[in-house]
Amino acid sequence: MKTGTMLTVGAALLGMATTALAAEHKEYQGRTGLPTVREGKEKVWLEKGIVTLKVQGNDLVTTQEFRLHYPSGKLAAGEHLCQVGVREDLFRTGDNMEAVSEKNAQGFRDFNVTIDDQAVQTAMDPWIVNDKKDTATRWRTWQIDFLPGDVHTMKIVSVAPLGWSGNKRTVNFVSKDIGGWRDRPDYLEIAVVTPGTADSKLVTLEPKPKTETANAARWIYRKAKPHRDVYIELPADYKGDNAQ
């Protein structure tokens, strides 16, 4: 092979390698997960939960609705106050990507919590950055007051940008966060819904869903906790704001 040809092939291979490296860039802003009890643990039942991860344009709208039950009789010890929270993450990695710090960390675009359809005040912990400087995490928390026998409905809604993995938009949800409740949920459902029909078929689904259609997937847990987080890749040609 002539030297000129070798240089040309070498340059082409280098370009392919550079493209492959660039495709490894990943970023998830506002990644959240199932609620966990941070104070007052193991006292309240999370009886039922319905989580919907809805792709809207370039955003992910996460709606979590739960039925909570504080027991009565011998299982209760009077009034009970618990602190519940969900994570808010920024994850970023890849060549030439700015290291994550407390100053540049960004999370939700919108966030609110209601108890029995009434808005409640929430608090934010400071950002904490891991040793690898690729993840910043803070917790959004709120208080719930129970009397023996009380049943409350809790709704959590967060809005954040879709994630990136190379040239694909992603959906990320930390389902393993659930914890601190009295027992495993009687029924827990996590569903993802994207715009479109067959042309929007989901590329990657982890873990394997209970049911799957062209633009939706659903995971169901009965008396069980999720052991894997939800990760989904949308098609590379997903149109974002132009999607219907």
N, C-alpha and C positions, 0 to 999 in steps of 0.2 A: 504494500500500500504506500502511495506517495505521501511525503510529509504534509503537503497541503491538505490532502484528503483526511489524514489522521487528525490534523488540527481541527478541521471542520467537524468531524465526528466527535472529537473530544469536547468541542464547544457545545455541540448539540446535547451531549450527555450531561454536561455541566448545567446547561439550561434546564434540562428535565429534572436534575437533582435539586436545583434551586426552587423550581416550581413545587416539587414534592415537599420540600422543607416548609415553604410558605403555606402549603395546604395544612400543615400541622398546627397553625395558629388557632388557639381556642380562647373564647371569652364568654363568660356567663355573668351578666349583671342582674342583680335582684333575684338570684336563685333562692328559693324558699323550700319549705317542707312541711310535714305534718306537725301539729302542735305537741308540745311536751310540757309537762307540769314541772316547774322549776322550784316552787315552794309549796308545801302541803301535799306531798306525794302520797300515792297509793290509797287515797280516800274516796275519789270520785270515779264512777263508772263512765267510760265513754261507750255508750250503748250502740250508737249508729253514726256513721260518717259517710258523706257523699262529697267527693272532691272532683271538680271539673277543671281541666287545664284547656282553656279555649284560646286558639290562635286567632288573633284579630289583626290583620295587616302585619306590621312588624313587631307587634306586642304579644305577650302572653298574659292573659287574664286568668288568675287562679282563684277559684271560688271554693271555699271549704265550709261545709255545713255539718254541725254535729249536735247530737242529743246527749246531754250530760245528766247524770243522776247521782244524787248524794243519798245514801241509804238512811233508813230510820231504824228505830229500835236499838238492839244491842250493837249493831254495826256502826252506829253514829255516836259521836261524843259531843253533842251540842253544835253550836254554830261553827262553820268551817270556812276559812278563807284560803284560797289557793291562788298562786301566781302561774299563769300560763304564758307561753311564748312560742314564736316561730323565728327561724333563722332568716337572715338577709345577707346574702353572699355577693362578693365580687370575685370571680376567678379569671385570671388572664395568664396565658403562657404562650411561648413561641419566640422565634428569633426576632430581634430588634423590637420587642415589645417592652413598654415601660413597666418597671417593677411596680407591684402593687404596694401602696402605702396608705396610712391613715388619711393623708391629705387628698389623695386622688381617688379614694374609694367612693363608688357610687352604687346605689341600690335601687329600691322601688321608685317607680314614677308616681304611684298612688298606693295608699294602704288605709284600710279601715276595718274595725271590728264592731260587731253588734252582739248584744246579749238580749235575747227575747225581743228582737227588733229595735232595741234601743242602743244608740251609739255609746261606746265606752271610751274613756281616755286611755291611751297607750303610752308607754315609755320606750326610749331607745337606749340600749347600752352603747358604750364607746366601741368604735371599730377595733378589732384585734387582728393583726397580720401574722400569718404563720412564718416559720423560719425560712421557708423557701421563697418568700415574698411573691407568691402567686395567688394567694387567697386572703381576702379580708372578710371578717364575719362580725356582725353585730346581731343582737336579739331584740325583737319588738315584744314587749311584755304588757300584760294587763292583769287586773285582779277580778276574781269572781267570788261572790259571797254566797254560801249555802246554809240553809237550815235543814234539819233532818227531814228527809223525804222530798226535798226540792228536785225539780226537773227543769233544766234550762236548755235553751237552744243557743248555740254559738255559731256565728258566721264570720268568716275571715275572707277578705277580698284584697288581693294585691295585684298590681299591674307593673310589669317590667318588660324590657326589650327581650325579644327572642335571642337565644345564644348563637354563637358562631362556632363552627368546626370546619376549618378550611373555607370552602365556598358554600357550605350548607348552613341553613338556619336550624337551630336545635331547640328542643324543649327539655328542661332539666328540672327534676323534682326530687327532694330528699325524703323519701317515704320512710326511711329507717329512723328518722328523728322521733317518731312517736314513742312516748315513754312517760312514766310517772303516774299513769292512770291505775285504777284499782285492779283491773284485769284486762285481758285482751278484748278488743271490740267485738260485740256480737256480730256486727256487719260493717264492713268497710269497703267502699267502692271508689276507685280512682279511674277517671275517664279522661281521654284527650280527644278533642274535636278540632279539625282543621277545615279551612274553606275548601270548596270545590268538590269534585267527585273522583272519578277514576284517574284524572290527570294529576291529582294531588296525593296519590298513594304514598303512604309513609315509607321511607327508605329503610330506617333502622328502628327496631323496637326492642327495648330491654326493660324489664324481663319479658318473657313471652306472655302476651295478654290472654285473658280468658276468652274474649271475643275480639274480632277485628273486621273492619270493613275498609272500603277504599280510603276514607278520610277520618276514621275514628278507631279507637281501641279502648278496651275496658279491662281493668283488673279487679277481682272480687276476693275479699278475705272474710271468712266466717270463723269467729273465735281464733283468729290468727293475726300475727303482725307481719308486715312486709319485711323481707330479708334482703331485698335489693332495691336500689333507687331507680326511678324512672328516667330513661334517657331515650330521646327520639330525634332522628334526623329527618328533616323535610327534604323534598327533592331539590337538587341544585338549581333548578329553574323556577323555584317558588317565587312568586311575583310580589310578595310583601304587601305594600299599600294598595297595589292594584288587584290583589286577590279578592274574590267575591265570597 
